[in-house]
């Protein structure tokens, strides 16, 4: 399975909800030494308070607003004689969320049918696709961590899961699972993960509240990997420098369908709390035997600058590829810049501007020639040599009930898009270069 084969559209399902979440706490007790009488010898004091368990390893390499800091596991002190061991379940943590939204769109919500799949959003749209009310995701994360090993499972439910996979994955048994991997820490500096895990590239993630904006950008959805299956390693050389490396089944592939796997590497530089930079590469050792090049030579850069309550996140991507049987090298590339400012603990604002181009017009917007040209005498589809897209998004970040372990987040948002060709539809079902949408996202989460 390749990235291109997964990209199709799905109709959002209208619903909303709330979820609760729980966190596990290490259990222990402290023995308070009694004061002996003057004649009696002092009793032996036994310390029985075990240390709390190390937290689960968090792989949030993209420096996004409101993303949790990366957690490093500390060695758990050995249990001394007379001390009480922590219970087996003390290494578990559990978190959950529900993400729902309402939307108003400038089109008629009647986009064409693509290859027998019911119409959803446009090709580059992520999880906010429908007019009216809809559920995006309900999710649960389960983590288990000890001094040397652990496990992570991320479960996701709702219409966003099919959009994430761009397919129904029930035949493979992972339709409601976006991550499942084992973790082993042979040393304090080296962490190994084996299984299915989220990508290390890009500045945005599936969980909306961890991004600057509610809707995910076109750069995120049209030009970046989502997940990988394989082996991932991270080596922390120092507090300021680390390296991620992967051997995986290409991009968004459960099984390897090529002559050899893909290799990925990413350098992470964090000289201070005010600046971080990630530079990554992903390449296929052999061209894949399909109709397009997918992620043959993919480059990704993410930079974050923070000054007090102000933060700006910049992301750039470039993919160089050749189609099967084609000697010409094509490319798609895009840039995104997202500044955000928190006026108070409960109120902030975020912006995002994107510019994307596809030299062969087969990746970004008209890969499946979905923009129908009503003026074409042969009833054909628009097939320009290049596609171009600009997006501008403004989002308010509101936390009306601060100070609770579970966060309630409201995100009113306006998004405006301009295509290089007639690609969108208006209310009269006519093609247009312009498109706008208004969203109100609502999230309740116990996860950071």
C-alpha positions as a printed NumPy array, in Angstrom:
array([[  0.   ,   0.   ,   0.   ],
       [  1.301,   3.445,  -0.934],
       [  0.343,   6.915,   0.103],
       [ -1.252,   7.601,  -3.234],
       [ -3.474,   4.512,  -3.099],
       [ -4.827,   5.496,   0.279],
       [ -5.923,   9.021,  -0.634],
       [ -9.713,   8.956,  -1.07 ],
       [-12.593,  10.782,   0.531],
       [-15.095,   9.783,   3.114],
       [-18.312,  11.305,   4.347],
       [-18.175,  12.697,   7.856],
       [-20.704,  11.341,  10.343],
       [-22.657,  13.838,  12.433],
       [-22.3  ,  13.39 ,  16.154],
       [-20.545,  14.807,  19.178],
       [-19.579,  13.636,  22.583],
       [-17.426,  13.831,  25.612],
       [-14.987,  11.429,  27.15 ],
       [-13.215,  11.063,  30.413],
       [ -9.74 ,   9.841,  31.056],
       [ -7.719,   8.48 ,  33.797],
       [ -4.111,   8.475,  34.827],
       [ -2.42 ,   5.849,  36.878],
       [ -0.524,   6.793,  39.996],
       [  2.172,   4.796,  41.684],
       [  0.886,   3.445,  45.01 ],
       [  3.021,   3.554,  48.074],
       [  3.086,   4.404,  51.755],
       [  5.509,   6.12 ,  54.07 ],
       [  6.361,   4.761,  57.453],
       [  6.753,   7.503,  60.099],
       [  9.304,   6.515,  62.734],
       [  7.864,   6.341,  66.217],
       [  9.591,   8.254,  69.074],
       [ 10.994,   5.617,  71.509],
       [ 10.807,   6.065,  75.285],
       [ 14.096,   6.995,  76.95 ],
       [ 14.687,   3.471,  78.337],
       [ 13.746,   1.531,  75.17 ],
       [ 16.069,   1.104,  72.185],
       [ 14.975,   2.955,  69.059],
       [ 12.994,   0.721,  66.74 ],
       [ 14.336,   0.013,  63.262],
       [ 12.732,   2.326,  60.723],
       [ 11.848,   0.706,  57.401],
       [ 11.403,   3.023,  54.419],
       [  8.558,   1.644,  52.344],
       [  7.865,   4.464,  49.919],
       [  8.662,   3.279,  46.362],
       [  9.407,   5.922,  43.763],
       [  6.708,   6.705,  41.192],
       [  6.999,   4.783,  37.904],
       [  8.669,   6.434,  34.927],
       [  6.21 ,   8.034,  32.497],
       [  5.57 ,   6.561,  29.071],
       [  7.9  ,   7.601,  26.281],
       [  6.245,  10.378,  24.268],
       [  7.263,  10.653,  20.607],
       [  6.083,  14.157,  19.787],
       [  8.983,  15.29 ,  17.641],
       [  7.049,  17.974,  15.794],
       [  7.457,  21.263,  17.705],
       [  3.81 ,  22.269,  17.719],
       [  1.886,  24.618,  19.983],
       [  0.444,  22.907,  23.05 ],
       [  2.32 ,  19.675,  22.32 ],
       [  3.558,  17.84 ,  25.372],
       [  7.296,  18.022,  26.061],
       [  9.24 ,  14.899,  25.299],
       [  9.526,  12.77 ,  28.398],
       [ 12.725,  10.935,  29.23 ],
       [ 12.591,   7.868,  31.406],
       [ 14.803,   7.914,  34.482],
       [ 16.262,   4.772,  35.978],
       [ 14.101,   3.463,  38.766],
       [ 16.153,   2.935,  41.95 ],
       [ 16.514,  -0.664,  42.983],
       [ 14.216,  -1.835,  45.726],
       [ 16.251,  -2.179,  48.904],
       [ 15.756,  -4.885,  51.449],
       [ 12.684,  -4.191,  53.515],
       [ 11.121,  -1.903,  50.917],
       [  7.795,  -2.654,  49.3  ],
       [  7.791,  -3.083,  45.497],
       [  5.475,  -0.941,  43.415],
       [  2.406,  -2.86 ,  42.203],
       [  2.496,  -4.292,  38.659],
       [ -0.104,  -1.829,  37.384],
       [  1.832,   1.267,  38.477],
       [  3.49 ,   1.521,  35.047],
       [  0.198,   2.057,  33.203],
       [ -1.153,   5.413,  32.077],
       [ -4.497,   5.98 ,  30.384],
       [ -5.786,   9.047,  28.549],
       [ -8.737,   9.859,  26.329],
       [-10.464,  12.564,  24.323],
       [-13.475,  13.417,  22.172],
       [-13.16 ,  15.862,  19.27 ],
       [-16.304,  17.195,  17.536],
       [-17.061,  20.205,  15.355],
       [-19.622,  22.267,  13.463],
       [-18.822,  23.713,  10.032],
       [-20.228,  26.011,   7.364],
       [-18.763,  25.793,   3.842],
       [-18.887,  27.881,   0.692],
       [-19.534,  24.807,  -1.454],
       [-22.646,  22.674,  -1.636],
       [-21.118,  19.655,   0.084],
       [-21.8  ,  17.775,  -3.159],
       [-18.331,  17.091,  -4.493],
       [-17.969,  14.369,  -7.152],
       [-17.774,  10.661,  -6.491],
       [-14.187,   9.424,  -6.767],
       [-13.718,   5.851,  -7.957],
       [-16.857,   4.585,  -6.264],
       [-15.967,   6.17 ,  -2.904],
       [-18.629,   8.592,  -1.633],
       [-17.602,  12.217,  -1.833],
       [-15.993,  13.779,   1.192],
       [-13.71 ,  16.76 ,   1.431],
       [-11.28 ,  17.86 ,  -1.226],
       [ -8.107,  15.892,  -1.747],
       [ -5.951,  18.06 ,   0.539],
       [ -8.534,  18.399,   3.342],
       [ -7.907,  16.432,   6.492],
       [-10.596,  15.705,   9.104],
       [-12.932,  18.731,   8.87 ],
       [-14.965,  17.944,   5.771],
       [-18.708,  18.39 ,   6.191],
       [-21.353,  21.041,   6.683],
       [-23.268,  20.999,   9.95 ],
       [-22.234,  19.009,  13.004],
       [-19.877,  16.062,  13.   ],
       [-17.653,  13.917,  15.174],
       [-14.005,  13.976,  14.168],
       [-12.453,  11.517,  16.636],
       [-12.916,   9.757,  19.923],
       [ -9.641,   8.354,  21.193],
       [ -7.909,   6.444,  23.966],
       [ -4.161,   6.108,  24.576],
       [ -2.813,   3.292,  26.741],
       [  0.862,   3.257,  27.754],
       [  2.93 ,   0.902,  29.861],
       [  6.486,   1.82 ,  30.915],
       [  9.142,   0.299,  33.104],
       [ 12.816,   1.092,  33.49 ],
       [ 13.788,  -0.791,  30.324],
       [ 10.702,  -1.569,  28.256],
       [  7.172,  -0.438,  27.504],
       [  4.243,  -0.554,  25.098],
       [  1.942,   2.023,  23.495],
       [ -1.517,   1.631,  21.949],
       [ -3.463,   4.534,  20.394],
       [ -7.11 ,   3.785,  19.594],
       [ -9.17 ,   6.165,  17.431],
       [-12.861,   5.972,  16.57 ],
       [-15.103,   8.061,  14.335],
       [-15.094,   9.231,  10.707],
       [-11.629,  10.726,  11.078],
       [-10.063,   7.26 ,  11.295],
       [-11.068,   6.319,   7.748],
       [ -9.829,   9.699,   6.576],
       [ -6.53 ,   9.09 ,   8.396],
       [ -6.066,   5.788,   6.581],
       [ -7.82 ,   6.957,   3.373],
       [ -9.309,   3.47 ,   3.345],
       [-11.285,   0.971,   5.392],
       [ -8.617,  -1.027,   7.216],
       [-10.955,  -3.603,   8.774],
       [ -9.494,  -6.362,   6.604],
       [ -6.146,  -5.733,   8.296],
       [ -7.526,  -5.411,  11.818],
       [ -6.237,  -1.869,  12.439],
       [ -9.27 ,   0.242,  11.489],
       [ -9.451,   1.702,  15.013],
       [ -5.765,   1.708,  15.86 ],
       [ -3.338,   4.404,  14.732],
       [ -0.364,   3.238,  16.827],
       [  0.757,  -0.003,  18.464],
       [  4.426,  -0.51 ,  19.246],
       [  6.848,  -1.97 ,  21.764],
       [  9.61 ,   0.088,  23.378],
       [ 12.998,  -1.071,  24.645],
       [ 15.618,   1.162,  26.326],
       [ 18.947,  -0.678,  26.424],
       [ 20.624,   2.499,  27.76 ],
       [ 19.532,   5.887,  29.059],
       [ 20.372,   7.453,  25.693],
       [ 18.969,   4.867,  23.25 ],
       [ 15.28 ,   4.094,  22.719],
       [ 14.001,   1.469,  20.249],
       [ 10.397,   1.133,  19.017],
       [  9.032,  -1.766,  16.973],
       [  5.566,  -1.876,  15.389],
       [  3.263,   0.748,  13.906],
       [  3.897,   4.351,  14.97 ],
       [  3.149,   7.923,  13.911],
       [  5.536,   9.679,  11.558],
       [  8.435,  11.71 ,  12.876],
       [  8.033,  14.348,  10.134],
       [  5.954,  17.525,   9.947],
       [  4.77 ,  20.214,  12.341],
       [  1.159,  19.054,  12.829],
       [ -0.335,  15.893,  14.299],
       [ -3.664,  14.092,  14.245],
       [ -4.726,  15.424,  17.677],
       [ -6.147,  18.871,  16.912],
       [ -5.463,  20.62 ,  20.251],
       [ -1.714,  20.014,  19.908],
       [ -1.584,  22.184,  16.778],
       [ -1.802,  25.939,  16.302],
       [ -5.056,  25.584,  14.33 ],
       [ -8.086,  23.322,  14.596],
       [ -8.126,  22.084,  10.982],
       [ -4.937,  20.414,   9.779],
       [ -3.176,  22.116,   6.897],
       [ -2.919,  21.045,   3.269],
       [  0.821,  20.514,   3.78 ],
       [  0.075,  18.016,   6.539],
       [ -2.547,  16.041,   4.678],
       [ -1.421,  16.178,   1.021],
       [  2.368,  16.147,   1.265],
       [  3.502,  14.315,   4.412],
       [  3.512,  10.744,   5.742],
       [  1.051,   9.823,   8.495],
       [  2.399,   6.571,   9.91 ],
       [  4.988,   3.851,   9.423],
       [  5.451,   0.181,  10.233],
       [  8.941,  -0.937,  11.153],
       [ 11.781,  -0.18 ,  13.547],
       [ 12.474,   3.289,  14.963],
       [ 15.484,   4.311,  17.044],
       [ 16.268,   7.505,  18.932],
       [ 19.673,   8.359,  20.359],
       [ 19.95 ,  11.324,  22.725],
       [ 23.539,  12.54 ,  22.374],
       [ 22.926,  15.454,  24.748],
       [ 20.132,  17.655,  26.031],
       [ 20.532,  19.781,  22.895],
       [ 20.99 ,  17.138,  20.189],
       [ 19.286,  13.864,  19.256],
       [ 18.852,  11.69 ,  16.154],
       [ 15.856,   9.625,  15.019],
       [ 16.35 ,   6.794,  12.504],
       [ 13.85 ,   4.379,  10.939],
       [ 13.744,   1.251,   8.774],
       [ 10.113,   1.059,   7.623],
       [  7.699,  -0.271,   5.012],
       [  7.631,   2.972,   3.056],
       [  4.844,   5.431,   3.87 ],
       [  1.448,   4.448,   5.303],
       [  2.152,   0.773,   4.572],
       [  1.235,  -2.08 ,   6.88 ],
       [  3.309,  -4.549,   4.823],
       [  6.334,  -4.106,   2.587],
       [  5.339,  -4.307,  -1.096],
       [  8.64 ,  -3.211,  -2.556],
       [ 12.009,  -4.831,  -3.197],
       [ 13.456,  -3.221,  -0.078],
       [ 12.307,  -1.017,   2.825],
       [ 12.637,   2.749,   3.156],
       [ 15.167,   4.474,   5.39 ],
       [ 14.438,   7.608,   7.399],
       [ 16.628,   9.862,   9.493],
       [ 16.01 ,  13.075,  11.415],
       [ 18.329,  15.373,  13.363],
       [ 16.808,  17.222,  16.343],
       [ 18.519,  20.363,  17.599],
       [ 17.223,  22.08 ,  20.764],
       [ 19.885,  24.525,  22.003],
       [ 17.411,  26.319,  24.282],
       [ 13.752,  26.534,  25.259],
       [ 13.413,  29.39 ,  22.776],
       [ 14.464,  27.506,  19.625],
       [ 14.245,  24.025,  18.135],
       [ 14.968,  22.679,  14.676],
       [ 14.347,  19.297,  13.032],
       [ 15.719,  18.248,   9.648],
       [ 14.677,  14.907,   8.181],
       [ 14.96 ,  12.697,   5.095],
       [ 13.02 ,   9.622,   3.967],
       [ 14.006,   7.609,   0.907],
       [ 13.134,   4.365,  -0.842],
       [ 16.153,   2.186,  -1.6  ],
       [ 14.513,   1.1  ,  -4.848],
       [ 11.811,   2.861,  -6.914],
       [  8.443,   1.413,  -6.057],
       [  6.62 ,  -0.583,  -8.726],
       [  3.517,   1.552,  -8.976],
       [  2.226,   4.328, -11.2  ],
       [  3.803,   7.142,  -9.205],
       [  6.885,   7.832,  -7.17 ],
       [  5.218,   8.463,  -3.79 ],
       [  7.921,   9.36 ,  -1.243],
       [ 11.084,   8.421,  -3.126],
       [ 13.219,  11.315,  -1.853],
       [ 11.385,  13.252,   0.836],
       [ 12.915,  16.161,   2.785],
       [ 11.279,  17.798,   5.818],
       [ 12.304,  20.748,   7.998],
       [ 10.534,  22.139,  11.078],
       [ 11.636,  25.161,  13.116],
       [ 10.035,  26.586,  16.256],
       [ 10.827,  29.939,  17.881],
       [  9.326,  30.855,  21.273],
       [  9.458,  34.226,  23.027],
       [  7.294,  34.436,  26.142],
       [  3.679,  33.842,  25.129],
       [  4.504,  34.078,  21.419],
       [  5.412,  31.075,  19.285],
       [  5.914,  30.57 ,  15.556],
       [  6.191,  27.178,  13.842],
       [  7.576,  26.908,  10.301],
       [  7.496,  23.74 ,   8.179],
       [  8.858,  23.029,   4.672],
       [  8.659,  19.835,   2.586],
       [ 10.085,  18.697,  -0.741],
       [  9.592,  15.392,  -2.543],
       [ 11.534,  14.456,  -5.697],
       [ 10.146,  11.457,  -7.574],
       [  9.843,   9.659, -10.899],
       [  6.781,   7.825, -12.129],
       [  7.141,   4.26 , -13.344],
       [  8.419,   4.291, -16.902],
       [  9.025,   8.044, -16.828],
       [ 12.552,   9.449, -17.101],
       [ 11.482,  12.931, -15.965],
       [ 11.896,  13.93 , -12.331],
       [  8.845,  15.591, -10.797],
       [  8.411,  17.308,  -7.471],
       [  5.869,  18.559,  -5.003],
       [  6.771,  21.037,  -2.312],
       [  5.143,  23.309,   0.218],
       [  5.796,  25.684,   3.086],
       [  3.729,  26.544,   6.148],
       [  4.202,  29.229,   8.782],
       [  1.998,  29.337,  11.898],
       [  2.401,  32.083,  14.537],
       [  0.443,  31.902,  17.803],
       [  0.047,  34.141,  20.842],
       [ -1.485,  33.315,  24.237],
       [ -2.991,  36.462,  25.75 ],
       [ -3.976,  34.604,  28.918],
       [ -4.101,  31.026,  30.179],
       [ -7.628,  30.806,  28.771],
       [ -7.401,  32.712,  25.491],
       [ -5.062,  32.749,  22.501],
       [ -4.994,  33.183,  18.744],
       [ -3.212,  31.267,  15.982],
       [ -2.673,  31.899,  12.27 ],
       [ -1.39 ,  29.704,   9.447],
       [ -0.329,  30.506,   5.891],
       [  0.553,  27.784,   3.355],
       [  1.833,  27.724,  -0.216],
       [  1.959,  24.394,  -2.076],
       [  2.936,  23.379,  -5.621],
       [  2.881,  20.131,  -7.569],
       [  4.86 ,  20.156, -10.817],
       [  2.971,  17.222, -12.361],
       [ -0.47 ,  18.065, -10.955],
       [ -0.974,  14.53 ,  -9.727],
       [ -0.36 ,  14.81 ,  -6.   ],
       [ -1.803,  17.956,  -4.51 ],
       [ -5.184,  18.696,  -6.074],
       [ -5.938,  16.899,  -9.321],
       [ -4.161,  13.606,  -8.927],
       [ -7.373,  11.761,  -9.742],
       [ -8.499,  14.492, -12.179],
       [-11.404,  15.205,  -9.876],
       [-12.023,  18.802, -10.972],
       [-14.661,  18.396, -13.667],
       [-14.59 ,  20.92 , -16.538],
       [-18.212,  21.593, -17.476],
       [-17.141,  23.642, -20.511],
       [-15.082,  20.843, -22.004],
       [-16.892,  19.505, -25.07 ],
       [-15.623,  16.004, -24.338],
       [-16.849,  16.177, -20.76 ],
       [-13.287,  15.742, -19.581],
       [-11.485,  16.715, -16.407],
       [ -9.055,  19.522, -15.751],
       [ -5.511,  18.236, -16.164],
       [ -3.181,  21.229, -15.963],
       [  0.579,  20.686, -15.942],
       [  0.969,  22.157, -12.47 ],
       [ -1.262,  22.715,  -9.441],
       [ -0.894,  25.559,  -6.938],
       [ -2.691,  26.198,  -3.65 ],
       [ -2.577,  28.951,  -1.012],
       [ -4.401,  28.663,   2.314],
       [ -4.921,  31.156,   5.157],
       [ -6.386,  30.072,   8.505],
       [ -7.201,  32.092,  11.642],
       [ -8.089,  30.268,  14.878],
       [ -9.081,  31.335,  18.384],
       [ -7.973,  29.083,  21.242],
       [-10.383,  29.238,  24.185],
       [-10.191,  27.225,  27.421],
       [-13.291,  28.329,  29.355],
       [-12.607,  26.109,  32.39 ],
       [ -8.85 ,  26.286,  33.11 ],
       [ -7.11 ,  24.479,  35.929],
       [ -8.661,  21.025,  35.53 ],
       [ -6.865,  17.776,  34.74 ],
       [ -9.23 ,  17.263,  31.796],
       [ -9.144,  20.201,  29.409],
       [-12.167,  21.662,  27.604],
       [-11.028,  23.483,  24.455],
       [-13.091,  25.555,  22.012],
       [-11.623,  26.62 ,  18.67 ],
       [-13.582,  28.974,  16.402],
       [-11.827,  29.147,  13.032],
       [-12.006,  30.71 ,   9.558],
       [-10.17 ,  29.191,   6.583],
       [ -9.772,  30.659,   3.081],
       [ -8.172,  28.905,   0.105],
       [ -7.146,  29.979,  -3.402],
       [ -6.268,  27.418,  -6.086],
       [ -4.292,  28.034,  -9.248],
       [ -7.1  ,  26.544, -11.353],
       [-10.829,  25.995, -11.021],
       [-10.857,  23.226,  -8.457],
       [-13.459,  24.068,  -5.813],
       [-17.244,  24.215,  -6.101],
       [-19.564,  27.024,  -5.02 ],
       [-23.144,  26.794,  -3.749],
       [-24.411,  26.649,  -7.336],
       [-22.194,  23.627,  -8.007],
       [-20.015,  25.666, -10.343],
       [-16.23 ,  25.413, -10.403],
       [-14.278,  28.146,  -8.654],
       [-10.703,  28.987,  -7.649],
       [-11.836,  30.12 ,  -4.192],
       [-13.155,  28.273,  -1.176],
       [-13.877,  29.214,   2.438],
       [-15.103,  27.388,   5.52 ],
       [-15.949,  28.315,   9.116],
       [-15.388,  25.806,  11.918],
       [-16.146,  25.518,  15.613],
       [-14.066,  22.719,  17.08 ],
       [-14.674,  21.395,  20.596],
       [-12.405,  18.984,  22.45 ],
       [-12.445,  17.451,  25.903],
       [ -9.185,  15.653,  26.678],
       [ -7.155,  14.368,  29.598],
       [ -4.098,  14.166,  27.366],
       [ -1.556,  17.03 ,  27.217]])
